[in-house]
Amino acid sequence: MAVDMTQKPILVVKDLNVHYDTGKGPAKAVNDVSFSLRPGERLGLIGESGSGKTTMATALMRLTRAPGRIVSGSVELDGQDLLKLSDKDLREVRLRDIALMPQGAMSSLNPVMRLEEQMIDAIVAHVPNLKRPELDARVQQLLKQVGLAPEVARRYPHELSGGMKQRAAMAIATSLSPKVIVADEPTSALDVVVQRQVMQTLGRLQDGLGAAVVLIGHDMGLIAQFADTVGVMYAGKIVEIGPVRQMIEAPKHPYTKLLVESLPGIEVKQALVGIPGLPPPLVNLPAGCSFNPRCPFAFDRCRSETPQLQEVAPSQAAACHLYPGLSELPPLPARAGRELNA
């Protein structure tokens, strides 16, 4: 589905901050994050574990629970700030306007209820006057849309495979044609064949609804195949964001480049090499750029001054002190064990 970039954004996140209270102080899991999403657009948020992706997903749905708390910022859905809604109004908005596809479908489905009853519960909460025959027909339609047989409606979650459970969660998430779908690692723990099937189904449903999608994951290859726009998160911040092709072919932030370089290639036989070091603890972030202890291009300014997102190419922004002095990143230093003899 082609995205009309002249359309007004349907989702606008501004200066969002989410902290987890700990004995050592607040862990800044989402740190001054801003982005926007147009109708039909697919945004992929990627980063290592602990970068703040899932915290972002729960904050968008206003599902943050203690010890987590949304400290500041706004999440505007079609001009309405979700962070300012009453609990009653928020329940109306969830599923109808913005829906979540959770990371673990098994833990999100009620194990003692048949699938059809769970789907009907979700629909009736928003459309209470539907008769049972109408509800049954709607359930069958939703199951068909995600490629599940009619008899699946009478099954319990434990009777479904991992891929079937994820499709069932997808059916519930799209049951009221939301404007925005937040998919939090929807293919986690699935084999590659089922991953592809699930993502194709999600793409087909999203195209049919005209909904925007926030896809959260740590698989750069999967994100690259699905997303229109990619946002790279590190230590709670978006360090680079831009069109998917530009992000893969010409990444501007050193972290993004290292993520891309860690992908296996098919043209040159090479060893898999991860990014050296570990992400910093969120309660004790390094001074300056949070990535500077792992960055091959870090210099003195990186260790004292926090970089801000700035446009470094058309429609592409990066938070890096190398710009505007450079137009592109220099080659990465050689890393041992990278290339193998064919």
N, C-alpha and C positions, 0 to 999 in steps of 0.2 A: 504494500500500500504506500503510495507516494505521499509524503508529508508536505502540506502547504505551509511553507515557512513564513507566509504573510499572516497566517491566522494568529489570533490572540492566544497566549498560553492558557491551557486549562488548569495547570498546576504550577504554582510559583512558591518556591521555598526561599525564605530570606533569613540570613544570619541565624540559622538554627543551632542551638547549643543543647546537648543532652549530657548530663553528668551522672555518674554512679558514685554514691557516697560510700567511702571506705574509711577504715581506721587511719589511713595515711593521708587522707584528704580526698578531694573529688577527682575521679577518673574521667577525663574529658573525652568521652567516646564519640561524640559528634561536636565539632569545634568550628563554629562560624561558617556553616555550610549554606551555600546559596546555589540554586539552579532553577530552571523553568522547563516546562514540557508542553508541547503543543498537541492538539487532538491527533490521534493516530501515530504519534511519535513513539519510538522504542528507545528508551534510555537504559544502557547497561552500566551498573555500578560494580566495579571490580577492585580487588585488593586482597592482600593476605588476610588470614584469620586474625581478628582483633583490630581490623582497620576501621570498624564502625558501621559496616554495611547493614547488618541485621538490626542494630540499634536505630539506624536510619529508617528501616522498614517499619518497625514498631512505632517510631515517632510520627511517621506519616499517617498512620492509622490512629494515632493517639492511644496506643496500647502500652506505653511505657509504664512499668510497675516498679515499686520500691525494691531495692535501693536506688533505682534509676529515677531521674526526674528531668522534665523538659525545663531548662533554665530560662531560655529566652528565644526570640525569633518568631516566625510565622510560617504557617503552611496554608496557603490560599488555594482552595479548590473552586474553580469557576467564580472567583471573586469573594469567596466566603472563607474566613480564617477558621480552620478546624480547631485551632488551639483555644479559641474563645467561645466555642459552642457549649451549651449546657449538655449534661449527660443524655438527656432525653433527645435533644436535637441531633446529637452525635450518633445515637443509635439509629436514627432515621437515615443519616447520611451513609453510614457504613453499609456495605453491600449494594445499596442502591446507586450511590455515586462513586464510591471508592471501595475496592474489594481487595482482600489479601489472599494470595495463594501461599500457604505456609511452607516452611522448610520440611517439616516432618508430617506428611499426610496422615500417618497412623496415629500420631499423638493429637492431631486436630479433629479426628473423627471419633464420635462417641462409640466405644466398643460394644455397648449393649443395646444399640438402636440399629435397625435396618437402615440401609442407605436412603431409601425413599422417604422415611420419616424425618431424617435429618435434612434432606433437601426441602421437604414440605415445611418444616419448622422455619427454615430461613426465609422462604417465600411468604408464608403467612404472617410473619413478623412485620412485613412491609405492606402486604396486600391481603388484609384479613377477611375480605368478603368473597373470596373465591370458593366455589363448591368443590367437593372431593373429585368428581370426574374431571374438572378443569385442572386441578392440581396433579392428578395422575397423568393426564395428557402432557402437562408441562414437564413433569419429571422424565417421561419417555423422550420428549423432544430434546431435553438437555443431555440425557445420556447418549442419544444418537449423535448429537453434535460433537461429543468428545470421543466417539468411536466405541462406546460400550453397548453391549446387548441389553434388550429390555429386561431380561431376567435378573440382571445385576441389581436392579432396584430392590429386590427382596433379600439381598445378601447382607451379612454383617461385615464390617471392615476386615476382620481376620480371615474372611473367605476370599479376599481379593489379593492379587499380586501387588508388588510395589508400584508398578506402572499403572495398574487399574486404580489403586488408591489415589495416586496423583491426579489421574483423569477425573476421578470422582470429586476431589477437592476443586479441580478446575471447573467442573460443572456447577458446583455450589457458588464459586466466586463469580461466575458469569451469569447466574440465574436471573438477575435483575438488570442486565445490560449496563454495567457501571461505566462511568466516564474514564476512570483510571483503575488499572489493575497493578497491584504491587506483588510481584512474584519473587519470593525470597528463596533462592536456590531450589527451584522446583524440581530439579533433576538430581538432587543429592542422593547418593547411595544407589542410583539406578545404573544398569549397564549401558554401554554406549549406544546400542541399538534402540533401547527403550528411551534413552535420553533424546535421541533424534526424533522419535515418534511423538514424545510429549511436547517438544519444542515446535514441531510442525503443527500439532493440534492447537497449541497456544497461539501461534502465528495466524492460523486460519480463523480462529475465533476472534482474535483481536481485529483482524481485517474486516470481518463481518460486522462487528460492533462499532468500528471506528474509534475504539478506545485507545488511550495512551497506556503504555506499559513501562513500569520501572522494574527491570530485571536485575536481581542482585545475585552475584556469584563470584567464584574465584577461578573459573575456567576461562582464560582469555580466548581460547579457540571457540568455545560455545558462545560467548558474548559477541565475538566478532561476526559470527554467522547470523546472529539474530538482530543485533541492535543497529539503529541508525546513528545514535550518538553514544559515546562512551565517556563515563566519568571515572577517574582513577582516584581511589581513596587511600590515604596513608595517615595513620595516627589520628584519625578523626576528621581529617580535612580532605577536601577535593583538591588534589595537586595538579590535575590536568583534566580538561574536558574538551571534546571536539568531535567532529564527524568520524565515524568508525574507520574509514579508509585512511584518512590522514593520521589517525592515532596509531594504526598498524604500520603504515609505510613510512611515516615521518614523525615519530613521537618526539615531543619537545622536552619532556621532563625526564631526568635520568632514571627515576623509578619506573616510569612507563617503559622506557627503552629496555631496562633490565627485565621487566615482565615479558615483553615481546621476545627478547633474546632467549628467555628460558623455555620458549615453546619448541617442541621437536620439529625439525625440518625434514623434507623428503628429498631435497636436491643435494644436500651435502650430508654425508654420514658424520655424526658428531655426538659426543657425550652430552647428556643432560647436565646443565650447570645451574644451580639455584642462585638466588641473590645472597651474597655473603652477609652474615650477621642476622640479627633478629629485630623485629619491630620494637620500639621503646615501650616501657611501661607507661600507661596513660596517666598515672598519678605523678610521674616525674619525667616530663618530656624534656628533651635536650633544649638548650638555649638556641635561638635562631631557627633554622630550618630543621624540622624533626627528622628529616632523612639524612642530615649531614654526616652522622657517624658511619653510614653505609655507602655514601655517595662517592663515586670515583672522581668526581669533578669538584668536590667541596673546596672552598677557599675561606679566608678569614671572615668575610662578610656573612657567609652561610652559618657560621658558628655564633653569631651575635644578633643578627637581624632576621626576623620572620618574613619570608617573601610573601607577597600578595599575588593573587591571580591577575594576570595581565594578558592581553591579546598578543600572541606571538606569531600567529598566522591567521589567514581568513577563517573566522568561525572557530578558532582554536585558541584556548587560553591555558597557561601553565603558571604555577607558582614557583619560580626559579630565578635566582639572581644572575644567571648567565645571560638573561635577556634584559634590555634590548641590545646588549653588546654583540650577541651572536644571532644568526638567522637559523641555525640548526645546531644540533649537538655534535661534538667531535666524536670520532670512533671510540668505542669502549676500549679500555686497556685490555691487552691479551690476558685471558684467564686459562690457567692450566687445565688440561684435559678436555678442552673444548672440541677440537677436531680429531677425528680418528682416521686412520688409513682405510680407504675403501676396500 
